Structures are given as C-alpha cells and as structure tokens.
Amino acid sequence: MSDKPRVAFFDFACCEGCQLTVLSIGEPLIQLLEHVEVVTWREAISEKSDQFDIAVVEGSITRDSDVARLKRIREKAKAIVALGSCAALGGVQALGNKFERAELLGLVYGEAGSQYEAGEVRPISAEIAVDISIYGCPINAEEFVAVMEHVLLGRPYRQPNEPVCYECKLNQYECVYDRGQMCLGPVTRCGCNAICTSKGHRCFGCRGLIGEVNLHAAKEVLQEHGLRLEDILGMFDMYSLRAEPAKQIAEAEAAAEKLRRAEPWRFGSTISLA
C-alpha cells in the first residue's frame, strides 16, 4: 500500500460533469496524481476501496436511503470535498422541491412512479460536515487543483468571495446589463473567471450567492438599469433554490440596516438613526 494520501471520488444525484471536468484537466492533474493515490473513481478506474483519506463527493442527496452511505463516507474520510453546485448547493435538481414528489414521479415514470424513491433535494452539507466546497456547474478546473493542493498541505483555502462583476472588470468584458440583459453577476460568487459573460451570456448564478453580500454596490448596479434586487432573486432558483438566496439577502439587509443605524458615518451621514 502506498504511503501517499488516498483519494476516493463518489457521486450521488448529478450528471457527473464535474468529475469529467477533473478528468479533462490534463497536465496539472497528472502532476497532482504524483502526490496522491486514487483508490476509488468510477469515472476513471475499475478498482474500489473503502480505505481513503480524502473523499471528493459530487451530487446532491435526493433519497433518504442515500444518507447512510454518505455518512459512512464521512466517517472514513479525514477530509470531505463537495464537488460542484449539486453537492454544495443542491443544484438544478433542487427545482423539484417546488413540486409534490408524487406529481413529479408520475410525470416522469407514469404509473410506475410509485416504485421509485424521491425526497427533498439537499446539498450534502445538510447531512454531514463538509471541509471545503468547490462551486460551479461545472467546476473550474484550476480551482479544483488549488483546493486539492491546500487540502494535501493542510492549509485553509480562501473561497473567492467577490462578485462575478469583479472578474468581468478585470478581464474588461462588456457588462451584460449594458446589452439589456439581466445578470446575476452582481451577487454571485466569483471564481469562474466570468466564463459565461466572456462568451456573451449572462451569469446564471451557478456558484451561489456571495457570502456577506455588498447590497449597496449590487443595488447601485441594478438601479442604473432600472432594476431592483428582488427582480433577479428568482433567477437563483436554477442552482440555489435549496440555499434560500432570498432568505440570505433578507438577513444581509437586516445586518446592513443594523450597521447603518449604529455607524451612520460609514454611509455618508453624521446623523444618528437610533
């Protein structure tokens, strides 16, 4: 048995596109593999092992029967990496939470729908502790390598926590709003190098809402184009319905209002609102 850290890849409800992204990394992946031993990875090898140090988990939980398997993975792993937005946020399939399970099963399987198990879709963090999440649909390949390097070295990884607008400006891309399109860039976590807007598309919010959203800056961008924050929140449902972005925004607004009252000078005023 090798003395290298043992890595295992697992999947739950997903398209496995994030694992395919990892496989397509090329030379950086080959260099990474010099420092680890991959013992389980259905997409790449036929061998399996229940002895591993790092578990990379793709996919959300959609069946209660999967929880026991996920918890066994957590018990064996020294570190859990949530791979992609399905594992980290719930993903596209969380849209199913808007509907009754029986209704959805009937639409897909007809009378045979009752034979299948389906429950509330949730990210893996709803059931186990996650050490680091890699957001995106699919993930950013360079970020995967960076995260794995940090995990192997035992160093904390700083999650990108600026808006996608930040990367758009760094790359000098045309603002999507200037083309008359609605975009989630002002409030979506960056780290993708603004890949969608670089191709002329809007940001779809696949990396989820920024932590500690700068509501003032986001609202300024939207107001310039005659929009409100509430106008774009529904667009987050595609990837982050389970993460309750509207609730996160409301909490951020409450925190900002509390700060505004306590320290009005931060907002260009010397008048106490207390």
Salt bridges, closest charged atoms under 4 A:
ASP11 OD1 - ARG42 NH2 3.25
GLU16 OE2 - ARG42 NH2 2.21
GLU37 OE1 - ARG6 NH1 3.61
ASP53 OD1 - LYS78 NZ 3.52
ASP64 OD1 - ARG122 NH2 2.97
ASP66 OD1 - ARG63 NH2 3.09
GLU120 OE2 - ARG242 NE 3.14
GLU127 OE2 - ARG122 NE 3.09
ASP131 OD2 - ARG74 NH1 3.05
GLU143 OE1 - ARG207 NH1 2.97
GLU162 OE2 - ARG158 NH2 2.65
GLU174 OE1 - ARG179 NH1 3.63
ASP178 OD1 - HIS225 NE2 3.15
GLU220 OE2 - HIS216 NE2 3.23
ASP231 OD1 - ARG228 NH2 3.17
ASP237 OD2 - LYS98 NZ 2.93
GLU253 OE2 - LYS219 NZ 2.99
GLU257 OE1 - ARG260 NH1 2.59
GLU257 OE2 - ARG261 NE 3.08
GLU263 OE1 - ARG266 NE 2.21
